[in-house]
Amino acid sequence: MNRHPRLFELLAYVQTHGTVSVEQLADTLGVTLQTVRRDVQRLADEGLLAR
């Protein structure tokens, strides 16, 4: 999955489900835990997501 669509999907999932685990996101998006952690950090750095 390309990064930008994945970031959008990650944000949409969190908005819909509220608090979710890194494991849930990795499973839902079909990516590794490391990828989710990196994406979450990027979104948090941009002020789009609270950790």
Secondary structure, 3 states (H helix, E strand, C coil): CCHHHHHHHHHHHHHHHCCCCHHHHHHHHCCCHHHHHHHHHHHHHCCCCCC
